[in-house]
């Protein structure tokens, strides 16, 4: 019985590794950027729109669904979409502020503007709303 569990775990690890080998180098770079955002965020970590697109793809892959498709009808600008993706990746306001080189208070204000566009109430949490999209 123990041997079967061990083999099952090894098979899952192998399948995950195999899935990663099919990823392009740009997606691998985006995975590294996401990891750095969680561990050691810094301004300018994501430098180009192409890198942002790859980061979006990685976040969609890890957190489910295509967030940009879920939000397309709300007319968010690119910076608001980026913020939503970072919220989806469960990054805090301080980390987001470091990445965008703004204050945490500015992040809160941006989140309030997004809540208005999404027609969320004042008591609704944008973070929870965004994190639960595409999971239904």
C-alpha positions in Angstrom: 0.0 0.0 0.0 2.8 2.4 1.0 4.7 1.5 -2.2 1.6 2.4 -4.4 1.3 5.8 -2.8 5.0 6.4 -3.3 4.7 5.4 -7.0 1.6 7.6 -7.5 3.4 10.6 -6.0 6.4 9.9 -8.3 4.1 9.7 -11.3 2.5 13.0 -10.5 5.9 14.6 -10.0 7.0 13.2 -13.4 3.9 14.5 -15.1 4.4 18.0 -13.7 8.1 17.9 -14.8 7.1 16.7 -18.2 4.5 19.5 -18.5 7.2 22.0 -17.7 9.6 20.7 -20.4 7.0 21.6 -23.0 7.0 25.2 -21.8 8.8 27.8 -23.9 11.8 29.6 -22.4 9.7 32.8 -22.1 7.1 31.0 -20.0 9.9 29.6 -17.8 11.2 33.2 -17.4 7.7 34.3 -16.4 7.5 31.5 -13.8 10.7 32.7 -12.4 9.4 36.3 -12.3 6.3 35.1 -10.5 8.4 33.3 -7.9 10.5 36.5 -7.4 7.4 38.6 -7.0 6.3 36.3 -4.1 9.8 36.2 -2.5 11.7 39.3 -3.4 9.7 41.9 -5.4 11.5 44.7 -7.1 10.6 47.6 -9.3 11.3 46.8 -13.0 11.1 43.1 -12.5 8.7 42.8 -15.5 10.2 45.1 -18.1 8.2 44.7 -21.3 4.6 44.2 -22.5 5.7 40.8 -23.9 6.9 39.8 -20.4 3.6 40.9 -19.0 1.8 38.7 -21.5 3.9 35.7 -20.5 3.3 36.5 -16.8 -0.5 36.6 -17.5 -0.2 33.2 -19.2 1.6 31.7 -16.2 -0.9 33.2 -13.7 -3.8 31.8 -15.8 -2.0 28.4 -15.9 -1.5 28.3 -12.1 -4.7 30.0 -10.9 -7.2 28.7 -13.5 -9.0 30.2 -16.4 -8.2 33.2 -18.5 -8.7 36.3 -16.3 -8.4 38.8 -19.2 -11.3 37.1 -20.9 -13.4 37.2 -17.7 -12.7 41.0 -17.4 -12.9 42.1 -21.1 -16.4 43.5 -20.9 -15.4 45.9 -18.0 -13.2 48.2 -20.1 -10.2 48.0 -17.8 -7.1 49.7 -19.0 -3.8 47.7 -19.2 -2.5 48.9 -15.8 -5.8 47.9 -14.1 -5.6 44.5 -15.8 -2.0 44.0 -14.6 -3.1 44.9 -11.1 -6.0 42.3 -11.3 -3.5 39.6 -12.5 -1.2 40.4 -9.5 -4.2 40.2 -7.2 -5.1 36.9 -8.8 -1.5 35.7 -8.0 -2.3 36.5 -4.4 0.3 39.3 -4.2 -0.3 41.9 -1.5 -0.6 45.7 -1.8 2.9 46.3 -0.7 4.4 43.9 -3.3 2.2 45.4 -6.0 3.3 48.9 -5.0 7.0 47.9 -5.2 6.5 46.4 -8.7 4.6 49.5 -10.0 6.8 52.0 -8.0 3.8 53.6 -6.3 2.6 53.7 -2.7 0.5 51.0 -1.1 -2.2 53.7 -0.7 -2.2 54.2 -4.5 -2.7 50.5 -4.9 -5.8 50.7 -2.7 -7.1 53.7 -4.7 -6.6 51.8 -7.9 -8.5 48.8 -6.5 -11.4 51.1 -5.5 -11.6 52.4 -9.1 -11.6 48.8 -10.4 -14.3 47.8 -8.0 -16.5 50.6 -9.4 -15.9 49.4 -12.9 -16.8 45.9 -11.9 -19.9 47.2 -10.1 -18.9 45.6 -6.8 -20.3 47.0 -3.6 -18.2 48.9 -1.0 -18.3 45.8 1.2 -17.2 43.4 -1.6 -13.5 42.4 -1.6 -11.9 42.9 -5.0 -9.2 40.4 -4.1 -11.7 37.6 -3.3 -13.8 38.5 -6.4 -10.7 38.3 -8.7 -9.4 35.2 -7.1 -12.7 33.4 -7.6 -13.2 34.3 -11.3 -13.0 31.4 -13.8 -13.5 28.8 -11.0 -17.3 28.4 -11.4 
